[in-house]
Each structure stands twice: as structure tokens, then as C-alpha cells.
């Protein structure tokens, strides 16, 4: 067999083995968790914020304008999936 053909057969064999190994590894990975599964074990389906989050101050003042903008943002970006 010619030297070039031997290298080609060797290269194809190695690539085939790597492809099979990769396919095996992908197949053995657990499926990604759904959002529902990620929330399992939380109280009423809510994730508790860390303690340090309670100490943070909201930089947005509680005013009619900020509430109105928040409602508009929620209506546009949240309602389509989560409902009103």
C-alpha cells in the first residue's frame, strides 16, 4: 500500500473513532432541567433571594412615573408569557 494511502486510512480511522466517542459522550449527558424542575424544592415555586439582597436599596424611586413605566414594561415583556 502506498504511504499516502496508509496515512489517509489512519486519519479516517482516527476521525471515525473520535466521532463515535463524541457521540457517545453527548448521548450520556443528562438532559437539561426544565424551569419547573429547577424550582423543585422551593417554597411555592419561588426562589428565595440571598440575605444580602434584603440590604440593597432600590435605586428607582417609588413614584407615579416609575410605576407607570414598570407597568408598561411588564405588559410588553412579561405578560405575553406569564399572563397578567
C-alpha positions as CSV (number, residue, x, y, z in Angstrom):
1,X,0.0,0.0,0.0
2,X,1.3,3.4,-0.8
3,X,2.5,5.6,2.1
4,X,-0.1,8.4,1.4
5,X,-3.0,5.9,1.3
6,X,-1.9,4.4,4.6
7,X,-2.0,7.9,6.2
8,X,-5.4,8.5,4.7
9,X,-6.8,5.3,6.1
10,X,-5.2,6.1,9.5
11,X,-6.7,9.6,9.5
12,X,-10.2,8.4,8.6
13,X,-10.0,5.7,11.3
14,X,-8.9,8.2,14.0
15,X,-11.6,10.7,12.9
16,X,-14.2,7.9,13.0
17,X,-13.2,6.8,16.5
18,X,-13.3,10.4,17.7
19,X,-16.7,10.9,16.2
20,X,-18.1,7.8,17.9
21,X,-16.5,8.8,21.2
22,X,-18.1,12.3,20.9
23,X,-21.5,10.9,20.0
24,X,-21.3,8.5,23.0
25,X,-20.4,11.4,25.4
26,X,-23.2,13.6,24.1
27,X,-25.7,10.7,24.5
28,X,-24.6,10.1,28.1
29,X,-25.2,13.7,29.2
30,X,-28.3,14.2,31.3
31,X,-31.0,16.3,29.6
32,X,-31.2,20.0,30.7
33,X,-33.5,20.7,33.6
34,X,-36.8,22.4,32.8
35,X,-37.6,25.6,34.6
36,X,-40.2,23.6,36.6
37,X,-37.5,21.1,37.7
38,X,-35.1,23.9,38.6
39,X,-37.7,25.3,41.0
40,X,-38.4,22.0,42.7
41,X,-37.9,22.2,46.4
42,X,-38.5,25.9,46.6
43,X,-41.4,27.3,48.6
44,X,-44.5,27.8,46.3
45,X,-42.3,27.7,43.3
46,X,-40.4,30.8,44.3
47,X,-36.6,31.0,44.7
48,X,-35.6,32.9,47.9
49,X,-33.2,35.8,47.5
50,X,-29.9,35.7,49.4
51,X,-29.8,37.6,52.7
52,X,-27.6,40.3,51.2
53,X,-30.3,41.2,48.7
54,X,-32.5,42.4,51.6
55,X,-29.9,45.1,52.4
56,X,-29.8,46.6,48.9
57,X,-31.6,49.9,48.3
58,X,-33.8,50.2,45.2
59,X,-32.2,53.0,43.1
60,X,-35.6,53.7,41.4
61,X,-37.8,56.0,43.4
62,X,-41.4,54.8,44.1
63,X,-43.2,57.5,42.1
64,X,-46.2,57.5,39.8
65,X,-43.9,57.8,36.7
66,X,-41.7,54.9,37.7
67,X,-44.7,52.7,38.5
68,X,-46.3,53.6,35.2
69,X,-43.1,52.8,33.3
70,X,-42.8,49.5,35.2
71,X,-46.4,48.6,34.3
72,X,-45.7,49.3,30.6
73,X,-42.5,47.2,30.7
74,X,-44.3,44.3,32.4
75,X,-47.2,44.5,29.9
76,X,-44.8,44.5,26.9
77,X,-42.2,42.0,28.1
78,X,-43.8,39.8,30.7
79,X,-47.5,39.4,30.1
80,X,-47.0,37.5,26.7
81,X,-45.5,34.5,28.6
82,X,-46.6,34.9,32.2
83,X,-50.0,36.5,31.8
84,X,-51.5,39.4,33.6
